[in-house]
């Protein structure tokens, strides 16, 4: 199949991408300890994949409070910023582009990850039943454990959350990132505010669709104020059902937000489609509605092959396709798609934690 669209350039915001393959954000749990720092190993990993039109980094916590998994990187200290700058410089040296995904997990956390063993925070004090957090236990062994019951954020704490996103965006700009992506998907803090079942607030941040969207839009406005709208993307996951999310107005919220993002001139909207976690598939009508409401670039991600990605682009409801697991095992995925070459199979046992094996040792075609 000829990849007439997937392998062509695309302008997003202020930047032109070499192709329309986006490396999706992939948590790999290999930040250095102590300090949750990007390392030389992370730099090698991202540089190997610099031929992607855009790399969206692994989710990166904006604060200690925003962490829900051990060994994930942050962007709230000088040392973390310096580590990310090394990553950016290496990818840019190979002609690549990067977006730093800004993350606060909210209730998907555990007291072992929080400062002074505090409870995680959320819009409402509702535990995410069945959700897991990855922690290092008190005896030093790692484990997936049920998330803790969170405490509800007070209204006067929310400006501090917004400020943390803005500060993280400013650090990303100093580190040289081409974009930041505000993570408002997959059941984490901003998504918890959006969802009807996880947000039971009765103040200005709950009770109706517009109020539930308020915190996300305040975050977006603060981030735009730091780095400019043409440097900002956002990720949503309509119909997502993991992490105990059951949103009765998921698609209505997504279309409302798409229009709000368009008003602000955001560079891109990144849609994580329901896949292995379940949830209703996105309909053609809903995809068309997103397109009609948002005039920036739309990236969609969720189990695409080269052929299905090309078909989605040809249909006009997306401008770029996100690939996750294929990029884990195929650092040269773009070239493999170009040649129609076979793909390496990812080793799931090495997805989270570890060192080079299953991270930087997958062979390229040249090998």
Secondary structure, DSSP 8 states (H G I E B T S, - for coil): ---TTTTS-EEETTEEESSSEEE--------BTTTTB--HHHHHHHHHTTTSSEEE---EESSGGG--BTT--BSSSHHHHHHHHHHHHHHHHTT--EEEEEE--TTS--GGGSGGG---EESSS---TT-EEEEE-TTS-EEEEE----EE--HHHHHHHHHHHHHHHHHHHHHT-SEEEEE--TTSHHHHHHSTTT----STTSSSHHHHHHHHHHHHHHHHHHH-GGGEEEEE-TT--STT---TTHHHHHHHHHHHHHHHT-SEEEEE---TT------HHHHHHHHHH--SEEEEESS--HHHHHHHHHHTS-SEEEESHHHHH-TTHHHHHHHT-------GGGSSS-SSTTTT----TT-
